[in-house]
Amino acid sequence: MGDEATAGPPPVEDGEVPVVPVTASAAPDNQSGAAADEAAADGLAQAGDAEPAPADAEGGDSGDAAAGAGAEAAPGPAEGDGAGGDQAPAAGADGGEAQAGGEVADVAEAAEEDGAAAEEPAEPAVPPPPPVELEPLPEDYVPVKDLPPLPEAFARNEEGKPIPLPGVESLFLTGTTIELVGLTGLGPGHVQGELTREVLLGDIQFRGAISDFHALKAKIQAADYDPLLIRFNEDDVYGDGNNFEVALTRAAAEVWRGIGEEAARRAALLELEAAHAAAERAKPRSKRARKVKPWQSMGSEVDIEEASVRPRREPIRLVVQRRRREFHQSGVKLADKDAHELWNSSQMECRPFKDPNFDMRRMEQDVGVQAVAPLRDATTQSSGAIPPRPAITQTQPLDMGEADKAELLQRPRAAPGSVADFLERVRDQCEVALVQNEITNIFRDDLTALNDEADGGGGGSRKETLVSEAQSFTHLTYSKNKVVSAIQWLPHRKGVVAVACTEAQSHAERVSRMGRTAPAHILLWNFRDPIHPELVLQSPWEVFSFQFNPLQPDLLTGGCYNGQVVLWDLSAEADRLGRRAAGGSGGAGGAGVKGLDAGGGITPAPSVKAPLDLSLTPPPSAPTGAGGGGGGGAAAAGGGDGSGGSTADGDAHIPVVKHRFMTDTQFSHHQVVTDLQWLPGVDISHRGKVTKLGEGSKECNFFATIAADGKVLFWDVRVEKLLKKGKKADDLLDLVWKPIHSVHLISLIGMDLGGTRLAFDFRRLEQGMFFAGSFDGELVYADFIKPEGEENPDYAKSCLQAHVGPVIALERSPFFEDIVLTCGDWQWQLWQEGSATPLFQSGYAQDYYTAAVWSPTRPAVLYLADQSGSLEVWDLLDRSHEPSIRVTLAATPIMSLAFNPMPAAASAAQQAAQQLLAVGDATGVLRIMELPRNLRRPVHNERKLMGTWLERQQLRLADVGARQPARAAARKEAEERKKEAEAAAVAEAAAREAAAKDAAAAAAAGLPPSGADRRDRKGQHPVAELDEKAEQEYLKLEARFKAQLGLLPPEANGGSGGM
Amino acid sequence: MVDVAAVDETFKRLQSHKGVLGIIVINADGIAIRTTFDNDLTVQYAALVSHFTVKARSAVKKLDGDNDLKFLRIRSKKHEIMIAPEFEKSHEYYLVVVQDPSKET
């Protein structure tokens, strides 16, 4: 091979090598030349490698390529090439011979497939790998699988079917024959064997016609070589059922041998590859050989060629020169400058600027802080050395002997320590102070007075001059669309008001639904909760008047529509409410019953059971049917018929309290109880005898009621006392609560007085005098003490017709005990006790009054409410002919008024500060009104001023009274005169009538147009002669005006002008 | 005796004023030398008023060393207590007059 590499390429081609590689297309004279060039180039490359083993097959390959090229070009050159090939590769004689030996067509067939590859310089001859030792594979080694398939050991006919090569005979060898000729070694994998001609001929000779070779005897004898090559046809490729074929010519045998060698070579190559691959795999990855692909031209070299710039002409020469002296001009000065000077100077074109991206530098900081209270241990110990020292330990006053005292007192003047001297000196000082105190009121609170002055002068804010609503209460179930008929403030609790709600029905309506149960309620409103009443007191009948016991505020009595009086005891409820306010809320109905039970625990057992059982009894069918039978039964029925527990709609938590006792119907009123008053601090006997209890007594056991049946009843609230007397504990029905005293009042016309209001003088209860108002407007002044020895005395001392309508208010002034305010219909009056005429009468108002109260803090102020929903404030010191203030509070009639009670201990200023007015209207709304400060706080000396005002009224009254006789006489005289005048007038009128008729007739003739009119007038006023004259005057005037204005036609004008 | 009469006369004169409830003369030790109250009330007044007066005086003197308490009026809800002190080494007395001007004597 080394020879081939060196000797192969002819010198001419060698010379070509430097020229051709760059421009391969520049001089392709012919294909074969190019191919030869390539081969030569390869050969050179191989030679450079000094590899000793380019395989024979390579040579064959190159020969193929050359043959292919030659076949394409012309047979002639192929020959020449073949000859060249013979010359060049001495070792490849076989290949050369095969090609030269006329097997051109066969080889050409194979070469055609590689034709393009053969033209490509990239298809080089594969360098033969080292056959034995595991040499590294050459750089351009082509793996076996990429090699062209082995040439077939047969030819193909036109249809592509395999046919034996020329000179090859297919034959079938039996097993015997194979054994005989010694071909048993042949089989798959080892297909070729050799048999000498003698063996075959001997077999034919020996076996004769049955020899498998017999048919080929002549051809075997004619075979041009020896021994003959025989081949195992394993696949029966020709389809003739034969299993062997034998080459009878040398050419065919050569082909077979070539194929066999090639197959062997490839097998060896494969082995080597496998070995290399195994070795490669065994190597670490980094050491494995990388495959370098040979360069393939895809046309890029053309692009490079086109893109490359090449000089096409000689470069132009240019010489630039400068004279030496022109360097280093004098105008140029170079110097060092400070960097920052340069930066800031105007010469600096590239000025520094701020880049906001780098402006803000953020730094992250991780800081951990933990707050831990420092612990400190400290101890102290009291030494206990200093014993406690009270400031004063003296237990007995120091004193000096009487003698010493006397000596001091007697010490003469001017002597040291003379008391007389001392007194002399200080006496005047003291006297001045004493006199000062005498002439000025030292207890006057100057600061309060200052405040008052400020009020008077400043005018005050809106809140200080206007009546404003602070809160309002209404409840959908209990009070909506009902009339608030009575209001009571709880005497012992702040901000709690009780209201009695009654149906807005007339008496007739009530009668019509008589017999149906309609429990009524008293609601306790707490300012804290404007939605839910704090407590609901249930009553079997509507309550029109009620009052809390002023000294035992848990007791409360109410007068019902049917005349009975009911008593509630809230002591248990009060505890419960207290607890509820503290936290948990109790159950509703059950708690109410339990509360009653608990309340009963305080009182003796028999009385307890009664109300408790009553309240638990289911409602009887006829609640009012008790009649005369058992009063207690009626009470029981009344007690039981209230709907148990509380109502629905989320009010479950509102406790409902049922009444504890009820008066006996037989002994009660027979009409609606209109007023009820507790009588504190007294004890009333059966005859009405009043004994005053001790000063500061905390007992209040009696109350009085008045009703429309003319009776004033006095009740003892200690019902238990009644029970205890002789009766058994369980005799419930025998509980008869009777009044202890009854006063019957007669009205002006001799009927039962329809009482509406009561007014006692609580300061002088023992005198037994009281006022009562009636439905007929009467004011009764009566004495409830029954005189000794009289069974049916006339209790009334006087009975006066005060008003036209019912007396709706009867109130003693809180400041003047003998002054009573009455109010009824459209008027209110002030009465003085014992007087027969009102001290003062107001003018008639536009609307019917419905309620009236005195101001609790201002003696001269009273409040009236009317049907139109307005509140009138009368300040009698301001004006007495009209209200000072009139405020419309509601669109519905106001039905009741009540001021909150004040503890007696509170000062006037305190009372004034807390004053609130509760206003109930006809739709069940309770309003709490705040009054302006000027209405709450009395003006200076108001009481005195009011006193003088009252005195003035008294004087006026006295004056009027004194003039009464004279007036009466004058009136009488006037009446007589009037009668005379009337008689005279009648006579005169008759005379006039006659005269007027004549005048009318005359006038009718004179003035026809207005005649008819005038006649009418005459008919109407036959006696009005003067009118007649005036009429004529008027007509004249009218006509003149009309003429002036041109309203009349000319003739009429003329006519009138003539007149 | 003349001086006793003078004391008596002063007492009478003071008492003739409207609403004077009582008069006491107390010495520096808080001992009532002469009184118109009963014993218990006198002892109470004497002890309490003398303490109070000393305190009041010290307040005045501490505010201004040259100053001294001259007269003390304690107005209470019910009455007024007037204290006329004299602080001289040899003879220190307090005259206490209690007055309720709204009360008729």
Interface residues (C-beta under 8 A of the other chain):
Chain A: P397 L398 D399 M400 K405 A406 L408 L409 Q410 R411 P412 R413 P416 G417 S418 V419 A420 D421 F422 L423 E424 R425 V426 R427 Q429 C430 E431 A433 L434 V435 N437 E438 N441 I442 F443
Chain B: M1 V2 D3 V4 A6 V7 T10 R13 L14 H17 K18 G19 V20 V25 N27 D29 G30 I31 I33 R34 V43 A46 A47 K70 F71 R73 R75 K77 E80 M82 A84 E86 S90 H91 Y93 L95 V97 Q99 P101 S102
